[in-house]
């Protein structure tokens, strides 16, 4: 497993069939111009199609197919410059599920994504 801020990558043996996307942003930060990006030569990001349900917390499930070493980086969204808030993490080849940290409010019984 690899964690950076509110993003956790869980290694898997296989990935279910999904649609691919060219977007490299995994999670956007709250109210600021930054996010967690995956960068690499041979990285495929897979997402559920529009008709599939989310993970129960309102978050669309994402998967990564990393064929050669990649990096999980915390960057400014507009310029793609490093924020220096989180150090880059090297991600070895493999298949991963992207887990976005959630928080639960027992008073409103609401589940929402944690924003870094």
Biopython code that builds the backbone (N, CA, C, O; Angstrom):
import numpy as np
from Bio.PDB.StructureBuilder import StructureBuilder

atoms = [
    (1, "UNK", "N", (0.840, -1.187, 0.000)),
    (1, "UNK", "CA", (0.000, 0.000, 0.000)),
    (1, "UNK", "C", (0.878, 1.241, 0.000)),
    (1, "UNK", "O", (1.983, 1.257, 0.543)),
    (2, "UNK", "N", (0.346, 2.273, -0.627)),
    (2, "UNK", "CA", (1.037, 3.550, -0.693)),
    (2, "UNK", "C", (0.037, 4.637, -0.337)),
    (2, "UNK", "O", (-1.075, 4.653, -0.866)),
    (3, "UNK", "N", (0.421, 5.555, 0.564)),
    (3, "UNK", "CA", (-0.469, 6.647, 0.964)),
    (3, "UNK", "C", (0.238, 7.979, 0.764)),
    (3, "UNK", "O", (1.418, 8.143, 1.071)),
    (4, "UNK", "N", (-0.551, 8.946, 0.223)),
    (4, "UNK", "CA", (-0.081, 10.322, 0.107)),
    (4, "UNK", "C", (-1.270, 11.212, 0.435)),
    (4, "UNK", "O", (-2.215, 11.301, -0.348)),
    (5, "UNK", "N", (-1.226, 11.871, 1.589)),
    (5, "UNK", "CA", (-2.350, 12.710, 1.999)),
    (5, "UNK", "C", (-3.614, 11.884, 2.123)),
    (5, "UNK", "O", (-3.651, 10.913, 2.879)),
    (6, "UNK", "N", (-4.648, 12.256, 1.389)),
    (6, "UNK", "CA", (-5.931, 11.557, 1.472)),
    (6, "UNK", "C", (-6.111, 10.495, 0.396)),
    (6, "UNK", "O", (-7.236, 10.073, 0.126)),
    (7, "UNK", "N", (-5.003, 10.053, -0.229)),
    (7, "UNK", "CA", (-5.050, 9.029, -1.275)),
    (7, "UNK", "C", (-4.305, 7.784, -0.809)),
    (7, "UNK", "O", (-3.180, 7.871, -0.316)),
    (8, "UNK", "N", (-4.937, 6.634, -0.969)),
    (8, "UNK", "CA", (-4.323, 5.347, -0.649)),
    (8, "UNK", "C", (-4.369, 4.484, -1.900)),
    (8, "UNK", "O", (-5.417, 4.371, -2.537)),
    (9, "UNK", "N", (-3.238, 3.872, -2.260)),
    (9, "UNK", "CA", (-3.197, 2.925, -3.373)),
    (9, "UNK", "C", (-3.054, 1.529, -2.795)),
    (9, "UNK", "O", (-2.102, 1.240, -2.070)),
    (10, "UNK", "N", (-4.005, 0.667, -3.121)),
    (10, "UNK", "CA", (-4.011, -0.717, -2.646)),
    (10, "UNK", "C", (-3.648, -1.630, -3.812)),
    (10, "UNK", "O", (-4.300, -1.591, -4.856)),
    (11, "UNK", "N", (-2.621, -2.446, -3.646)),
    (11, "UNK", "CA", (-2.173, -3.345, -4.719)),
    (11, "UNK", "C", (-3.188, -4.475, -4.893)),
    (11, "UNK", "O", (-3.687, -5.026, -3.912)),
    (12, "UNK", "N", (-3.487, -4.814, -6.148)),
    (12, "UNK", "CA", (-4.451, -5.860, -6.495)),
    (12, "UNK", "C", (-3.798, -6.886, -7.409)),
    (12, "UNK", "O", (-2.756, -6.620, -8.009)),
    (13, "UNK", "N", (-4.419, -8.070, -7.515)),
    (13, "UNK", "CA", (-3.966, -9.083, -8.472)),
    (13, "UNK", "C", (-4.523, -8.828, -9.860)),
    (13, "UNK", "O", (-3.872, -9.124, -10.862)),
    (14, "UNK", "N", (-5.737, -8.273, -9.919)),
    (14, "UNK", "CA", (-6.367, -7.989, -11.210)),
    (14, "UNK", "C", (-7.295, -6.790, -11.052)),
    (14, "UNK", "O", (-7.653, -6.399, -9.941)),
    (15, "UNK", "N", (-7.675, -6.220, -12.189)),
    (15, "UNK", "CA", (-8.563, -5.060, -12.214)),
    (15, "UNK", "C", (-9.804, -5.430, -13.012)),
    (15, "UNK", "O", (-9.688, -6.014, -14.090)),
    (16, "UNK", "N", (-11.006, -5.100, -12.501)),
    (16, "UNK", "CA", (-12.212, -5.348, -13.286)),
    (16, "UNK", "C", (-12.216, -4.501, -14.559)),
    (16, "UNK", "O", (-11.544, -3.472, -14.627)),
    (17, "UNK", "N", (-12.966, -4.933, -15.557)),
    (17, "UNK", "CA", (-13.080, -4.175, -16.812)),
    (17, "UNK", "C", (-13.645, -2.790, -16.512)),
    (17, "UNK", "O", (-14.649, -2.668, -15.811)),
    (18, "UNK", "N", (-13.017, -1.768, -17.030)),
    (18, "UNK", "CA", (-13.427, -0.388, -16.807)),
    (18, "UNK", "C", (-13.123, 0.456, -18.038)),
    (18, "UNK", "O", (-12.414, 0.024, -18.946)),
    (19, "UNK", "N", (-13.670, 1.667, -18.051)),
    (19, "UNK", "CA", (-13.339, 2.653, -19.074)),
    (19, "UNK", "C", (-12.017, 3.314, -18.700)),
    (19, "UNK", "O", (-11.714, 3.474, -17.517)),
    (20, "UNK", "N", (-11.234, 3.696, -19.696)),
    (20, "UNK", "CA", (-9.975, 4.384, -19.412)),
    (20, "UNK", "C", (-10.163, 5.886, -19.571)),
    (20, "UNK", "O", (-11.094, 6.342, -20.234)),
    (21, "UNK", "N", (-9.277, 6.636, -18.963)),
    (21, "UNK", "CA", (-9.308, 8.089, -19.065)),
    (21, "UNK", "C", (-7.896, 8.601, -19.287)),
    (21, "UNK", "O", (-6.928, 7.958, -18.881)),
    (22, "UNK", "N", (-7.776, 9.739, -19.919)),
    (22, "UNK", "CA", (-6.473, 10.364, -20.118)),
    (22, "UNK", "C", (-6.109, 11.294, -18.966)),
    (22, "UNK", "O", (-4.991, 11.806, -18.915)),
    (23, "UNK", "N", (-7.032, 11.515, -18.049)),
    (23, "UNK", "CA", (-6.799, 12.402, -16.910)),
    (23, "UNK", "C", (-5.790, 11.776, -15.961)),
    (23, "UNK", "O", (-5.877, 10.585, -15.665)),
    (24, "UNK", "N", (-4.835, 12.564, -15.480)),
    (24, "UNK", "CA", (-3.832, 12.052, -14.538)),
    (24, "UNK", "C", (-4.098, 12.508, -13.109)),
    (24, "UNK", "O", (-3.388, 12.106, -12.187)),
    (25, "UNK", "N", (-5.121, 13.347, -12.918)),
    (25, "UNK", "CA", (-5.495, 13.816, -11.587)),
    (25, "UNK", "C", (-6.324, 12.741, -10.889)),
    (25, "UNK", "O", (-7.388, 12.363, -11.378)),
    (26, "UNK", "N", (-5.841, 12.248, -9.750)),
    (26, "UNK", "CA", (-6.584, 11.239, -8.997)),
    (26, "UNK", "C", (-7.532, 11.883, -8.000)),
    (26, "UNK", "O", (-8.689, 11.476, -7.894)),
    (27, "UNK", "N", (-7.054, 12.886, -7.265)),
    (27, "UNK", "CA", (-7.864, 13.561, -6.251)),
    (27, "UNK", "C", (-7.522, 15.044, -6.260)),
    (27, "UNK", "O", (-6.351, 15.423, -6.249)),
    (28, "UNK", "N", (-8.558, 15.880, -6.279)),
    (28, "UNK", "CA", (-8.375, 17.342, -6.227)),
    (28, "UNK", "C", (-8.468, 17.790, -4.771)),
    (28, "UNK", "O", (-9.313, 17.304, -4.018)),
    (29, "UNK", "N", (-7.594, 18.721, -4.378)),
    (29, "UNK", "CA", (-7.626, 19.282, -3.028)),
    (29, "UNK", "C", (-8.806, 20.224, -2.864)),
    (29, "UNK", "O", (-9.333, 20.750, -3.844)),
    (30, "UNK", "N", (-9.214, 20.433, -1.629)),
    (30, "UNK", "CA", (-10.375, 21.262, -1.335)),
    (30, "UNK", "C", (-10.026, 22.748, -1.350)),
    (30, "UNK", "O", (-9.135, 23.189, -0.624)),
    (31, "UNK", "N", (-10.723, 23.506, -2.169)),
    (31, "UNK", "CA", (-10.618, 24.949, -2.155)),
    (31, "UNK", "C", (-9.264, 25.508, -2.554)),
    (31, "UNK", "O", (-9.038, 26.715, -2.473)),
    (32, "UNK", "N", (-8.375, 24.645, -2.977)),
    (32, "UNK", "CA", (-7.054, 25.118, -3.389)),
    (32, "UNK", "C", (-6.731, 24.526, -4.750)),
    (32, "UNK", "O", (-7.355, 23.567, -5.202)),
    (33, "UNK", "N", (-5.764, 25.112, -5.369)),
    (33, "UNK", "CA", (-5.396, 24.716, -6.720)),
    (33, "UNK", "C", (-4.326, 23.624, -6.697)),
    (33, "UNK", "O", (-3.240, 23.812, -7.244)),
    (34, "UNK", "N", (-4.623, 22.489, -6.070)),
    (34, "UNK", "CA", (-3.648, 21.397, -6.021)),
    (34, "UNK", "C", (-4.373, 20.061, -6.059)),
    (34, "UNK", "O", (-5.581, 19.978, -5.836)),
    (35, "UNK", "N", (-3.602, 19.018, -6.347)),
    (35, "UNK", "CA", (-4.186, 17.686, -6.382)),
    (35, "UNK", "C", (-3.111, 16.618, -6.426)),
    (35, "UNK", "O", (-1.924, 16.912, -6.562)),
    (36, "UNK", "N", (-3.548, 15.375, -6.308)),
    (36, "UNK", "CA", (-2.660, 14.214, -6.359)),
    (36, "UNK", "C", (-2.714, 13.650, -7.777)),
    (36, "UNK", "O", (-3.779, 13.250, -8.248)),
    (37, "UNK", "N", (-1.573, 13.618, -8.451)),
    (37, "UNK", "CA", (-1.462, 13.182, -9.839)),
    (37, "UNK", "C", (-0.608, 11.925, -9.921)),
    (37, "UNK", "O", (0.308, 11.737, -9.120)),
    (38, "UNK", "N", (-0.907, 11.069, -10.886)),
    (38, "UNK", "CA", (-0.047, 9.928, -11.192)),
    (38, "UNK", "C", (0.695, 10.273, -12.477)),
    (38, "UNK", "O", (0.087, 10.689, -13.463)),
    (39, "UNK", "N", (2.015, 10.095, -12.458)),
    (39, "UNK", "CA", (2.828, 10.433, -13.625)),
    (39, "UNK", "C", (3.712, 9.255, -13.977)),
    (39, "UNK", "O", (4.366, 8.675, -13.111)),
    (40, "UNK", "N", (3.727, 8.907, -15.249)),
    (40, "UNK", "CA", (4.569, 7.819, -15.714)),
    (40, "UNK", "C", (4.368, 7.570, -17.196)),
    (40, "UNK", "O", (3.390, 8.025, -17.790)),
    (41, "UNK", "N", (5.306, 6.841, -17.786)),
    (41, "UNK", "CA", (5.255, 6.533, -19.218)),
    (41, "UNK", "C", (4.150, 5.543, -19.562)),
    (41, "UNK", "O", (3.501, 5.677, -20.600)),
    (42, "UNK", "N", (3.931, 4.560, -18.709)),
    (42, "UNK", "CA", (2.978, 3.487, -19.020)),
    (42, "UNK", "C", (2.005, 3.295, -17.859)),
    (42, "UNK", "O", (2.021, 2.271, -17.175)),
    (43, "UNK", "N", (1.155, 4.309, -17.654)),
    (43, "UNK", "CA", (0.151, 4.263, -16.594)),
    (43, "UNK", "C", (-1.222, 4.405, -17.229)),
    (43, "UNK", "O", (-1.455, 5.309, -18.030)),
    (44, "UNK", "N", (-2.112, 3.522, -16.872)),
    (44, "UNK", "CA", (-3.486, 3.573, -17.366)),
    (44, "UNK", "C", (-4.401, 3.777, -16.164)),
    (44, "UNK", "O", (-4.333, 3.028, -15.190)),
    (45, "UNK", "N", (-5.257, 4.796, -16.238)),
    (45, "UNK", "CA", (-6.236, 5.049, -15.184)),
    (45, "UNK", "C", (-7.577, 4.542, -15.680)),
    (45, "UNK", "O", (-8.022, 4.896, -16.772)),
    (46, "UNK", "N", (-8.212, 3.717, -14.875)),
    (46, "UNK", "CA", (-9.492, 3.128, -15.248)),
    (46, "UNK", "C", (-10.554, 3.577, -14.258)),
    (46, "UNK", "O", (-10.319, 3.610, -13.050)),
    (47, "UNK", "N", (-11.729, 3.923, -14.781)),
    (47, "UNK", "CA", (-12.825, 4.393, -13.942)),
    (47, "UNK", "C", (-14.093, 3.628, -14.288)),
    (47, "UNK", "O", (-14.218, 3.060, -15.373)),
    (48, "UNK", "N", (-15.031, 3.625, -13.345)),
    (48, "UNK", "CA", (-16.322, 2.990, -13.577)),
    (48, "UNK", "C", (-17.075, 3.764, -14.652)),
    (48, "UNK", "O", (-16.889, 4.972, -14.800)),
    (49, "UNK", "N", (-17.924, 3.066, -15.401)),
    (49, "UNK", "CA", (-18.706, 3.797, -16.398)),
    (49, "UNK", "C", (-19.840, 4.545, -15.701)),
    (49, "UNK", "O", (-20.084, 4.335, -14.513)),
    (50, "UNK", "N", (-20.533, 5.417, -16.437)),
    (50, "UNK", "CA", (-21.539, 6.302, -15.853)),
    (50, "UNK", "C", (-22.685, 5.550, -15.193)),
    (50, "UNK", "O", (-23.302, 6.069, -14.263)),
    (51, "UNK", "N", (-22.980, 4.343, -15.652)),
    (51, "UNK", "CA", (-24.121, 3.607, -15.125)),
    (51, "UNK", "C", (-23.792, 2.811, -13.871)),
    (51, "UNK", "O", (-24.695, 2.291, -13.215)),
    (52, "UNK", "N", (-22.517, 2.709, -13.531)),
    (52, "UNK", "CA", (-22.126, 1.921, -12.371)),
    (52, "UNK", "C", (-22.249, 2.754, -11.100)),
    (52, "UNK", "O", (-21.997, 3.959, -11.104)),
    (53, "UNK", "N", (-22.635, 2.100, -10.024)),
    (53, "UNK", "CA", (-22.770, 2.793, -8.750)),
    (53, "UNK", "C", (-21.410, 3.179, -8.201)),
    (53, "UNK", "O", (-20.395, 2.562, -8.526)),
    (54, "UNK", "N", (-21.401, 4.201, -7.368)),
    (54, "UNK", "CA", (-20.169, 4.605, -6.698)),
    (54, "UNK", "C", (-19.904, 3.643, -5.548)),
    (54, "UNK", "O", (-20.632, 2.667, -5.371)),
    (55, "UNK", "N", (-18.878, 3.914, -4.777)),
    (55, "UNK", "CA", (-18.455, 3.016, -3.701)),
    (55, "UNK", "C", (-19.306, 3.113, -2.444)),
    (55, "UNK", "O", (-18.937, 2.529, -1.424)),
    (56, "UNK", "N", (-20.417, 3.819, -2.471)),
    (56, "UNK", "CA", (-21.278, 3.943, -1.305)),
    (56, "UNK", "C", (-21.078, 5.267, -0.586)),
    (56, "UNK", "O", (-21.973, 5.726, 0.124)),
    (57, "UNK", "N", (-19.931, 5.878, -0.757)),
    (57, "UNK", "CA", (-19.653, 7.165, -0.146)),
    (57, "UNK", "C", (-19.713, 8.287, -1.157)),
    (57, "UNK", "O", (-19.267, 9.400, -0.876)),
    (58, "UNK", "N", (-20.258, 8.012, -2.331)),
    (58, "UNK", "CA", (-20.369, 9.032, -3.359)),
    (58, "UNK", "C", (-19.106, 9.236, -4.173)),
    (58, "UNK", "O", (-18.988, 10.224, -4.898)),
    (59, "UNK", "N", (-18.160, 8.312, -4.062)),
    (59, "UNK", "CA", (-16.899, 8.444, -4.780)),
    (59, "UNK", "C", (-16.814, 7.397, -5.874)),
    (59, "UNK", "O", (-17.071, 6.218, -5.633)),
    (60, "UNK", "N", (-16.457, 7.821, -7.068)),
    (60, "UNK", "CA", (-16.289, 6.891, -8.181)),
    (60, "UNK", "C", (-15.009, 6.090, -7.957)),
    (60, "UNK", "O", (-13.965, 6.652, -7.629)),
    (61, "UNK", "N", (-15.100, 4.777, -8.137)),
    (61, "UNK", "CA", (-13.936, 3.921, -7.956)),
    (61, "UNK", "C", (-12.986, 4.072, -9.133)),
    (61, "UNK", "O", (-13.406, 4.036, -10.290)),
    (62, "UNK", "N", (-11.696, 4.241, -8.830)),
    (62, "UNK", "CA", (-10.655, 4.333, -9.848)),
    (62, "UNK", "C", (-9.654, 3.204, -9.632)),
    (62, "UNK", "O", (-9.452, 2.730, -8.514)),
    (63, "UNK", "N", (-9.032, 2.787, -10.736)),
    (63, "UNK", "CA", (-7.976, 1.777, -10.688)),
    (63, "UNK", "C", (-6.800, 2.281, -11.499)),
    (63, "UNK", "O", (-6.960, 3.104, -12.401)),
    (64, "UNK", "N", (-5.608, 1.779, -11.170)),
    (64, "UNK", "CA", (-4.402, 2.104, -11.930)),
    (64, "UNK", "C", (-3.781, 0.826, -12.440)),
    (64, "UNK", "O", (-3.677, -0.156, -11.705)),
    (65, "UNK", "N", (-3.367, 0.832, -13.690)),
    (65, "UNK", "CA", (-2.556, -0.238, -14.254)),
    (65, "UNK", "C", (-1.204, 0.399, -14.567)),
    (65, "UNK", "O", (-1.066, 1.137, -15.543)),
    (66, "UNK", "N", (-0.213, 0.107, -13.733)),
    (66, "UNK", "CA", (1.112, 0.715, -13.852)),
    (66, "UNK", "C", (2.036, -0.322, -14.467)),
    (66, "UNK", "O", (2.377, -1.310, -13.817)),
    (67, "UNK", "N", (2.448, -0.109, -15.722)),
    (67, "UNK", "CA", (3.287, -1.088, -16.423)),
    (67, "UNK", "C", (4.772, -0.833, -16.241)),
    (67, "UNK", "O", (5.573, -1.762, -16.349)),
    (68, "UNK", "N", (5.155, 0.404, -15.968)),
    (68, "UNK", "CA", (6.546, 0.713, -15.626)),
    (68, "UNK", "C", (6.502, 1.751, -14.510)),
    (68, "UNK", "O", (5.501, 2.445, -14.335)),
    (69, "UNK", "N", (7.582, 1.850, -13.766)),
    (69, "UNK", "CA", (7.624, 2.706, -12.585)),
    (69, "UNK", "C", (6.976, 4.067, -12.835)),
    (69, "UNK", "O", (7.197, 4.690, -13.873)),
    (70, "UNK", "N", (6.175, 4.520, -11.871)),
    (70, "UNK", "CA", (5.468, 5.796, -11.971)),
    (70, "UNK", "C", (5.674, 6.568, -10.672)),
    (70, "UNK", "O", (6.336, 6.088, -9.752)),
    (71, "UNK", "N", (5.105, 7.759, -10.608)),
    (71, "UNK", "CA", (5.215, 8.577, -9.400)),
    (71, "UNK", "C", (3.853, 9.155, -9.046)),
    (71, "UNK", "O", (3.110, 9.603, -9.919)),
    (72, "UNK", "N", (3.534, 9.138, -7.759)),
    (72, "UNK", "CA", (2.361, 9.815, -7.221)),
    (72, "UNK", "C", (2.871, 11.155, -6.707)),
    (72, "UNK", "O", (3.684, 11.205, -5.784)),
    (73, "UNK", "N", (2.384, 12.249, -7.313)),
    (73, "UNK", "CA", (2.915, 13.570, -6.995)),
    (73, "UNK", "C", (1.801, 14.524, -6.593)),
    (73, "UNK", "O", (0.690, 14.450, -7.119)),
    (74, "UNK", "N", (2.098, 15.412, -5.665)),
    (74, "UNK", "CA", (1.166, 16.443, -5.206)),
    (74, "UNK", "C", (1.556, 17.736, -5.911)),
    (74, "UNK", "O", (2.587, 18.334, -5.603)),
    (75, "UNK", "N", (0.716, 18.170, -6.871)),
    (75, "UNK", "CA", (1.074, 19.273, -7.768)),
    (75, "UNK", "C", (0.004, 20.355, -7.785)),
    (75, "UNK", "O", (-1.154, 20.111, -7.445)),
    (76, "UNK", "N", (0.417, 21.561, -8.190)),
    (76, "UNK", "CA", (-0.544, 22.618, -8.484)),
    (76, "UNK", "C", (-1.274, 22.232, -9.766)),
    (76, "UNK", "O", (-0.643, 21.778, -10.720)),
    (77, "UNK", "N", (-2.573, 22.403, -9.801)),
    (77, "UNK", "CA", (-3.364, 21.939, -10.941)),
    (77, "UNK", "C", (-3.053, 22.728, -12.211)),
    (77, "UNK", "O", (-2.903, 22.132, -13.278)),
    (78, "UNK", "N", (-2.953, 24.042, -12.121)),
    (78, "UNK", "CA", (-2.732, 24.850, -13.322)),
    (78, "UNK", "C", (-1.336, 24.707, -13.905)),
    (78, "UNK", "O", (-1.185, 24.538, -15.115)),
    (79, "UNK", "N", (-0.322, 24.773, -13.066)),
    (79, "UNK", "CA", (1.058, 24.775, -13.566)),
    (79, "UNK", "C", (1.732, 23.410, -13.504)),
    (79, "UNK", "O", (2.781, 23.207, -14.116)),
    (80, "UNK", "N", (1.138, 22.476, -12.772)),
    (80, "UNK", "CA", (1.718, 21.140, -12.539)),
    (80, "UNK", "C", (3.076, 21.224, -11.843)),
    (80, "UNK", "O", (3.927, 20.355, -12.032)),
    (81, "UNK", "N", (3.278, 22.272, -11.036)),
    (81, "UNK", "CA", (4.491, 22.394, -10.236)),
    (81, "UNK", "C", (4.275, 21.696, -8.901)),
    (81, "UNK", "O", (3.154, 21.628, -8.398)),
    (82, "UNK", "N", (5.366, 21.176, -8.330)),
    (82, "UNK", "CA", (5.318, 20.464, -7.057)),
    (82, "UNK", "C", (4.956, 21.436, -5.936)),
    (82, "UNK", "O", (5.520, 22.528, -5.870)),
    (83, "UNK", "N", (4.039, 21.065, -5.065)),
    (83, "UNK", "CA", (3.584, 21.928, -3.972)),
    (83, "UNK", "C", (4.506, 21.879, -2.762)),
    (83, "UNK", "O", (4.434, 22.766, -1.912)),
    (84, "UNK", "N", (5.349, 20.895, -2.658)),
    (84, "UNK", "CA", (6.240, 20.648, -1.526)),
    (84, "UNK", "C", (5.482, 20.266, -0.262)),
    (84, "UNK", "O", (6.082, 20.175, 0.809)),
    (85, "UNK", "N", (4.164, 20.039, -0.367)),
    (85, "UNK", "CA", (3.375, 19.608, 0.789)),
    (85, "UNK", "C", (3.569, 18.118, 1.055)),
    (85, "UNK", "O", (3.635, 17.694, 2.209)),
    (86, "UNK", "N", (3.659, 17.329, -0.003)),
    (86, "UNK", "CA", (3.906, 15.886, 0.095)),
    (86, "UNK", "C", (5.042, 15.540, -0.857)),
    (86, "UNK", "O", (5.073, 16.021, -1.990)),
    (87, "UNK", "N", (5.967, 14.716, -0.406)),
    (87, "UNK", "CA", (7.050, 14.261, -1.281)),
    (87, "UNK", "C", (6.489, 13.282, -2.309)),
    (87, "UNK", "O", (5.551, 12.546, -2.002)),
    (88, "UNK", "N", (7.042, 13.258, -3.523)),
    (88, "UNK", "CA", (6.615, 12.265, -4.514)),
    (88, "UNK", "C", (6.870, 10.848, -3.993)),
    (88, "UNK", "O", (7.819, 10.613, -3.245)),
    (89, "UNK", "N", (6.017, 9.919, -4.394)),
    (89, "UNK", "CA", (6.154, 8.515, -4.005)),
    (89, "UNK", "C", (6.329, 7.692, -5.275)),
    (89, "UNK", "O", (5.539, 7.816, -6.211)),
    (90, "UNK", "N", (7.356, 6.857, -5.309)),
    (90, "UNK", "CA", (7.588, 5.967, -6.454)),
    (90, "UNK", "C", (6.615, 4.798, -6.349)),
    (90, "UNK", "O", (6.517, 4.150, -5.306)),
    (91, "UNK", "N", (5.897, 4.536, -7.439)),
    (91, "UNK", "CA", (4.928, 3.441, -7.501)),
    (91, "UNK", "C", (5.475, 2.390, -8.460)),
    (91, "UNK", "O", (5.642, 2.665, -9.648)),
    (92, "UNK", "N", (5.758, 1.176, -7.952)),
    (92, "UNK", "CA", (6.282, 0.128, -8.826)),
    (92, "UNK", "C", (5.190, -0.431, -9.738)),
    (92, "UNK", "O", (4.004, -0.220, -9.484)),
    (93, "UNK", "N", (5.580, -1.140, -10.797)),
    (93, "UNK", "CA", (4.588, -1.743, -11.682)),
    (93, "UNK", "C", (3.606, -2.617, -10.900)),
    (93, "UNK", "O", (3.971, -3.287, -9.934)),
    (94, "UNK", "N", (2.359, -2.589, -11.345)),
    (94, "UNK", "CA", (1.326, -3.402, -10.710)),
    (94, "UNK", "C", (-0.045, -2.833, -10.982)),
    (94, "UNK", "O", (-0.200, -1.855, -11.714)),
    (95, "UNK", "N", (-1.032, -3.456, -10.385)),
    (95, "UNK", "CA", (-2.424, -3.044, -10.510)),
    (95, "UNK", "C", (-2.869, -2.542, -9.142)),
    (95, "UNK", "O", (-2.592, -3.171, -8.120)),
    (96, "UNK", "N", (-3.564, -1.400, -9.129)),
    (96, "UNK", "CA", (-3.920, -0.758, -7.872)),
    (96, "UNK", "C", (-5.351, -0.247, -7.900)),
    (96, "UNK", "O", (-5.876, 0.125, -8.950)),
    (97, "UNK", "N", (-5.971, -0.237, -6.729)),
    (97, "UNK", "CA", (-7.251, 0.447, -6.545)),
    (97, "UNK", "C", (-6.940, 1.754, -5.831)),
    (97, "UNK", "O", (-6.181, 1.771, -4.862)),
    (98, "UNK", "N", (-7.525, 2.850, -6.307)),
    (98, "UNK", "CA", (-7.339, 4.163, -5.692)),
    (98, "UNK", "C", (-8.431, 4.336, -4.643)),
    (98, "UNK", "O", (-9.620, 4.297, -4.960)),
    (99, "UNK", "N", (-8.022, 4.525, -3.402)),
    (99, "UNK", "CA", (-8.973, 4.710, -2.306)),
    (99, "UNK", "C", (-8.841, 6.141, -1.808)),
    (99, "UNK", "O", (-7.759, 6.570, -1.407)),
    (100, "UNK", "N", (-9.937, 6.869, -1.835)),
    (100, "UNK", "CA", (-9.950, 8.243, -1.347)),
    (100, "UNK", "C", (-10.476, 8.230, 0.087)),
    (100, "UNK", "O", (-11.557, 7.707, 0.359)),
    (101, "UNK", "N", (-9.703, 8.808, 0.992)),
    (101, "UNK", "CA", (-10.085, 8.807, 2.397)),
    (101, "UNK", "C", (-11.421, 9.505, 2.575)),
    (101, "UNK", "O", (-11.702, 10.517, 1.934)),
    (102, "UNK", "N", (-12.247, 8.940, 3.467)),
    (102, "UNK", "CA", (-13.566, 9.499, 3.744)),
    (102, "UNK", "C", (-13.697, 9.793, 5.224)),
    (102, "UNK", "O", (-12.956, 9.254, 6.046)),
    (103, "UNK", "N", (-14.641, 10.648, 5.552)),
    (103, "UNK", "CA", (-14.949, 10.889, 6.955)),
    (103, "UNK", "C", (-16.453, 10.756, 7.141)),
    (103, "UNK", "O", (-17.236, 11.002, 6.223)),
    (104, "UNK", "N", (-16.834, 10.364, 8.340)),
    (104, "UNK", "CA", (-18.238, 10.138, 8.663)),
    (104, "UNK", "C", (-18.653, 11.118, 9.743)),
    (104, "UNK", "O", (-17.958, 11.270, 10.748)),
    (105, "UNK", "N", (-19.788, 11.786, 9.544)),
    (105, "UNK", "CA", (-20.351, 12.681, 10.542)),
    (105, "UNK", "C", (-21.503, 11.950, 11.215)),
    (105, "UNK", "O", (-22.546, 11.753, 10.592)),
    (106, "UNK", "N", (-21.341, 11.537, 12.487)),
    (106, "UNK", "CA", (-22.392, 10.758, 13.144)),
    (106, "UNK", "C", (-23.672, 11.552, 13.392)),
    (106, "UNK", "O", (-24.736, 10.956, 13.566)),
    (107, "UNK", "N", (-23.593, 12.875, 13.413)),
    (107, "UNK", "CA", (-24.779, 13.689, 13.659)),
    (107, "UNK", "C", (-25.653, 13.790, 12.418)),
    (107, "UNK", "O", (-26.876, 13.678, 12.503)),
    (108, "UNK", "N", (-25.034, 13.999, 11.280)),
    (108, "UNK", "CA", (-25.809, 14.090, 10.042)),
    (108, "UNK", "C", (-25.860, 12.755, 9.308)),
    (108, "UNK", "O", (-26.585, 12.606, 8.325)),
    (109, "UNK", "N", (-25.083, 11.781, 9.794)),
    (109, "UNK", "CA", (-24.973, 10.452, 9.175)),
    (109, "UNK", "C", (-24.519, 10.565, 7.723)),
    (109, "UNK", "O", (-24.945, 9.798, 6.859)),
    (110, "UNK", "N", (-23.660, 11.526, 7.480)),
    (110, "UNK", "CA", (-23.162, 11.763, 6.124)),
    (110, "UNK", "C", (-21.735, 11.255, 5.986)),
    (110, "UNK", "O", (-20.928, 11.344, 6.912)),
    (111, "UNK", "N", (-21.447, 10.721, 4.810)),
    (111, "UNK", "CA", (-20.096, 10.295, 4.459)),
    (111, "UNK", "C", (-19.628, 11.220, 3.349)),
    (111, "UNK", "O", (-20.349, 11.453, 2.379)),
    (112, "UNK", "N", (-18.414, 11.747, 3.494)),
    (112, "UNK", "CA", (-17.892, 12.608, 2.435)),
    (112, "UNK", "C", (-16.400, 12.375, 2.281)),
    (112, "UNK", "O", (-15.729, 11.891, 3.193)),
    (113, "UNK", "N", (-15.902, 12.727, 1.120)),
    (113, "UNK", "CA", (-14.470, 12.597, 0.849)),
    (113, "UNK", "C", (-13.710, 13.611, 1.684)),
    (113, "UNK", "O", (-14.118, 14.765, 1.808)),
    (114, "UNK", "N", (-12.601, 13.166, 2.253)),
    (114, "UNK", "CA", (-11.701, 14.079, 2.951)),
    (114, "UNK", "C", (-10.950, 14.856, 1.891)),
    (114, "UNK", "O", (-10.500, 14.276, 0.903)),
    (115, "UNK", "N", (-10.807, 16.152, 2.075)),
    (115, "UNK", "CA", (-10.086, 16.985, 1.116)),
    (115, "UNK", "C", (-8.795, 17.448, 1.751)),
    (115, "UNK", "O", (-8.791, 18.055, 2.821)),
    (116, "UNK", "N", (-7.712, 17.156, 1.082)),
    (116, "UNK", "CA", (-6.372, 17.463, 1.574)),
    (116, "UNK", "C", (-6.065, 18.939, 1.432)),
    (116, "UNK", "O", (-4.976, 19.381, 1.797)),
]
sb = StructureBuilder()
sb.init_structure("model")
sb.init_model(0)
sb.init_chain("A")
sb.init_seg("    ")
for serial, (resi, resn, name, xyz) in enumerate(atoms, 1):
    if name == "N":
        sb.init_residue(resn, " ", resi, " ")
    sb.init_atom(name, np.array(xyz, "f"), 0.0, 1.0, " ", f" {name:<3s}", serial, name[0])
structure = sb.get_structure()
